[in-house]
């Protein structure tokens, strides 16, 4: 005796639906096959329920995990005195790229 998978009872429509969905996902389905797929979905209520549930799951976004959430740091506002100090430092600090080599020596 074989102890493999349990046999599954399937209708022709269910089997054909699965074949057509695979062809559609691979991008090789013809127009006639897509039309047949549409007819199967519209004709069979069980398959229609499956498709509607999958569409509902695809439309509902998953909430982001803690790993996906990045904390946005708010810029710290500088006091008036700190702004003045930063301005004076910028005035008297010279960038080395802007210096003329003859003057820097």
DRENBALUM-351211 format. One record per residue (C-alpha): y, z, x; residue in one letter; residue number from 0. Coordinates in nm, 2 decimals, m for minus. Each point is the difference from the previous one (the first is absolute). Layout:
% DRENBALUM-351211
      py      pz      px  resn  resi
       Y       Z       X     A   NUM
...
END
This chain:
% DRENBALUM-351211
      py      pz      px  resn  resi
    0.00    0.00    0.00     X     0
    0.35   m0.07    0.11     X     1
    0.25    0.28    0.01     X     2
    0.31   m0.22    0.03     X     3
    0.30   m0.03   m0.22     X     4
   m0.03    0.07   m0.36     X     5
    0.00   m0.31   m0.21     X     6
    0.33   m0.07   m0.17     X     7
    0.02   m0.17   m0.34     X     8
    0.28   m0.26    0.00     X     9
    0.10   m0.28   m0.24     X    10
    0.07   m0.35    0.11     X    11
    0.38    0.06   m0.06     X    12
    0.00    0.30    0.23     X    13
   m0.19   m0.19    0.27     X    14
    0.22   m0.31   m0.03     X    15
    0.32    0.22   m0.01     X    16
   m0.10    0.16    0.33     X    17
   m0.07   m0.34    0.17     X    18
    0.34   m0.14   m0.13     X    19
    0.19    0.31    0.12     X    20
   m0.15   m0.03    0.34     X    21
    0.10   m0.37    0.02     X    22
    0.35    0.08   m0.12     X    23
    0.05    0.28    0.26     X    24
   m0.12   m0.24    0.27     X    25
    0.24   m0.26   m0.12     X    26
   m0.25   m0.27   m0.07     X    27
   m0.01    0.01   m0.38     X    28
    0.07   m0.33   m0.17     X    29
    0.23   m0.03   m0.31     X    30
   m0.31   m0.04   m0.22     X    31
   m0.15    0.32    0.14     X    32
    0.32    0.19   m0.05     X    33
    0.01   m0.13   m0.36     X    34
   m0.36    0.12   m0.05     X    35
    0.08    0.34    0.15     X    36
    0.29    0.03   m0.24     X    37
   m0.23   m0.09   m0.30     X    38
   m0.26    0.26    0.11     X    39
    0.26    0.27    0.03     X    40
    0.15   m0.09   m0.35     X    41
   m0.35   m0.03   m0.16     X    42
   m0.18    0.31    0.13     X    43
    0.15    0.34   m0.09     X    44
   m0.19    0.19    0.27     X    45
    0.13   m0.23    0.28     X    46
    0.35    0.01   m0.15     X    47
    0.00    0.38    0.02     X    48
   m0.11   m0.01    0.36     X    49
    0.28   m0.25    0.08     X    50
    0.26    0.21   m0.19     X    51
   m0.11    0.32    0.19     X    52
    0.03   m0.17    0.33     X    53
    0.34   m0.14   m0.09     X    54
    0.11    0.35   m0.10     X    55
   m0.12    0.15    0.33     X    56
    0.18   m0.28    0.19     X    57
    0.33    0.06   m0.19     X    58
    0.00    0.38    0.06     X    59
    0.12    0.08    0.35     X    60
   m0.17    0.29    0.19     X    61
    0.23    0.29    0.09     X    62
    0.07    0.00    0.37     X    63
   m0.19    0.25    0.22     X    64
    0.18    0.26    0.21     X    65
   m0.08   m0.22    0.30     X    66
    0.18   m0.29   m0.15     X    67
    0.31    0.19   m0.09     X    68
    0.26    0.00    0.28     X    69
    0.25    0.27    0.00     X    70
    0.35   m0.15    0.01     X    71
    0.23    0.22    0.21     X    72
    0.34    0.03   m0.15     X    73
    0.28   m0.05    0.26     X    74
    0.16    0.32    0.10     X    75
    0.37   m0.01   m0.07     X    76
    0.21    0.09    0.30     X    77
    0.29    0.23   m0.03     X    78
    0.35   m0.12    0.07     X    79
    0.00    0.17    0.35     X    80
   m0.33   m0.16    0.09     X    81
    0.14   m0.34   m0.10     X    82
    0.30    0.06    0.23     X    83
   m0.22    0.11    0.29     X    84
   m0.22   m0.31   m0.04     X    85
    0.31   m0.23   m0.01     X    86
    0.14    0.16    0.32     X    87
   m0.34   m0.03    0.17     X    88
   m0.01   m0.37   m0.09     X    89
    0.35   m0.05    0.14     X    90
   m0.08    0.14    0.34     X    91
   m0.36   m0.11    0.03     X    92
   m0.02   m0.35    0.15     X    93
   m0.30   m0.22   m0.05     X    94
   m0.15   m0.11    0.34     X    95
   m0.05   m0.35   m0.13     X    96
    0.37   m0.04   m0.06     X    97
    0.10    0.11    0.35     X    98
    0.12   m0.24    0.26     X    99
   m0.21    0.05    0.32     X   100
    0.31   m0.02    0.21     X   101
    0.17    0.29   m0.19     X   102
   m0.31    0.22   m0.03     X   103
   m0.05    0.02    0.38     X   104
END
